[in-house]
Amino acid sequence: MFVTPLIAAPMAGGTTTPELALAAHGAGAFAFAAGGYKTAEQLATHLAPLRAAGHDFGVNLFVPRAEPLSATASAALAMYRSELRATAERYGADVPELLLTEDDPRVQDSWEEKLELLLADPVPLVSFTFGLAPAPLVTKLHKAGSQVVASVTSVAEALAAVETGVDALMVQHANAGGHTAAFLPAPAQPPASLSELILAVRSAVNLPLIGAGGIASSADLKAVLAAGAVAGAIGTALIRTDESGARPVHKDALGDPSYTQTAMTRAFTGKAARALVNDFVREHSATAPRAYPEVHFLTVPLRAAAATAHDPRALNLWAGSGWRQAREGSASHVIVDFLKGL
Ligand SMILES: Cc1cc2nc3c(=O)[nH]c(=O)nc-3n(C[C@H](O)[C@H](O)[C@H](O)COP(=O)(O)O)c2cc1C
């Protein structure tokens, strides 16, 4: 399925640009486009240069939540909105009133429209995160000629994914930057490393596995391959590159030695994600409700204002555990360095 052991992971929210995907491919990686947060029209535009290049690539989509927000989460969301006002005021920003219905395109992330696009004009591979694509959809994508990959974070999720008929699994460890792909409760004793997670999943399922989460060097990639993965995926290692669309303030923060740790936090979006620990993470992680994507849309204006002010204190500085090794320069250099060390 993959002719290369290195994958440029999908990074929605602006980081994955067509230029980044093309540069990664050109240097020998398999590249993903990021479909999350985009409308179908925006996705079509994002994919046009990749289709034109005529080589294999993947498209990643967010699976919308299965259940509406609970009454408890809605109440917690209202309280969180009040809490965020003081932080927003610092940036002259607003915290919008947010009561989203289930059919709101923001809750659905334009799921039906994007699938319609991918079924009408198929791409080589489609991957999903935040949940599983139902088996009939996997069948439809297969019939259209696309391979299908599910993102999982545990053995239980891997077993559930196998039932849907996917071709491979993106096995993500909690060291990964950005949102967790998890859709089931975490196991009581999660594996300490990506290699351990790969070994555990490999002993339970018989599908090609791609390891993701904390791969920061060739040596890390080698370890994941030695554990039985067919490839390793890197995200954080590409954020600072020239072709990445991450905000300059985010790129700078990853190289700033005053940041000393990352943490999993729901503070920015309502879904657990790994970020550099800044003031916002410290002030709001304890109270942020499980309310994705509502919290994401609640904090959008505040984060935009902080970015305009080039102020990293209220920004979601997504970062995996290997962030200190993320380098500036061209994405091709980064990819070539990972590959030549194998
Ligand atoms: C900025 C950022 C955005 C991300 N967006 C997505 C996404 O849209 N879809 C997805 O499946 N994973 C997303 N991820 C997770 C990556 O695909 C990948 O699993 C992760 O970056 C691997 O860990 P690493 O960051 O330690 O390399 C994102 C990660 C980052 C850092």
The ligand as a MOL file (V3000), in Angstrom:
LIG
                    3D

  0  0  0     0  0            999 V3000
M  V30 BEGIN CTAB
M  V30 COUNTS 31 33 0 0 0
M  V30 BEGIN ATOM
M  V30 1 C -1.0090 21.1360 13.8700 0
M  V30 2 C -1.5620 19.7440 13.8040 0
M  V30 3 C -2.7660 19.5140 13.1440 0
M  V30 4 C -3.2580 18.1970 13.0400 0
M  V30 5 N -4.4160 17.9780 12.3280 0
M  V30 6 C -4.8230 16.6960 12.1080 0
M  V30 7 C -5.9110 16.4150 11.2360 0
M  V30 8 O -6.4830 17.3010 10.6220 0
M  V30 9 N -6.2940 15.1270 11.0850 0
M  V30 10 C -5.6370 14.0910 11.7030 0
M  V30 11 O -6.0120 12.9350 11.5150 0
M  V30 12 N -4.6060 14.3210 12.5290 0
M  V30 13 C -4.1850 15.6020 12.7220 0
M  V30 14 N -3.0790 15.8310 13.5040 0
M  V30 15 C -2.3350 14.6790 14.0290 0
M  V30 16 C -1.3230 14.2460 12.9810 0
M  V30 17 O -1.9680 13.7650 11.8370 0
M  V30 18 C -0.3650 13.1670 13.5240 0
M  V30 19 O -1.0850 12.1030 14.0670 0
M  V30 20 C 0.5680 13.7450 14.5740 0
M  V30 21 O 1.0530 15.0130 14.1860 0
M  V30 22 C 1.7520 12.7970 14.7940 0
M  V30 23 O 2.4700 13.1560 15.9290 0
M  V30 24 P 3.6620 14.2320 15.9320 0
M  V30 25 O 2.9850 15.5710 15.8670 0
M  V30 26 O 4.3250 14.0130 17.2380 0
M  V30 27 O 4.5200 13.9790 14.7450 0
M  V30 28 C -2.5640 17.1240 13.6360 0
M  V30 29 C -1.3650 17.3780 14.3080 0
M  V30 30 C -0.8590 18.6550 14.3830 0
M  V30 31 C 0.4580 18.8790 15.0720 0
M  V30 END ATOM
M  V30 BEGIN BOND
M  V30 1 1 1 2
M  V30 2 1 2 3
M  V30 3 2 2 30
M  V30 4 2 3 4
M  V30 5 1 4 5
M  V30 6 1 4 28
M  V30 7 2 5 6
M  V30 8 1 6 7
M  V30 9 1 6 13
M  V30 10 2 7 8
M  V30 11 1 7 9
M  V30 12 1 9 10
M  V30 13 2 10 11
M  V30 14 1 10 12
M  V30 15 2 12 13
M  V30 16 1 13 14
M  V30 17 1 14 15
M  V30 18 1 14 28
M  V30 19 1 15 16
M  V30 20 1 16 17
M  V30 21 1 16 18
M  V30 22 1 18 19
M  V30 23 1 18 20
M  V30 24 1 20 21
M  V30 25 1 20 22
M  V30 26 1 22 23
M  V30 27 1 23 24
M  V30 28 2 24 25
M  V30 29 1 24 26
M  V30 30 1 24 27
M  V30 31 2 28 29
M  V30 32 1 29 30
M  V30 33 1 30 31
M  V30 END BOND
M  V30 END CTAB
M  END
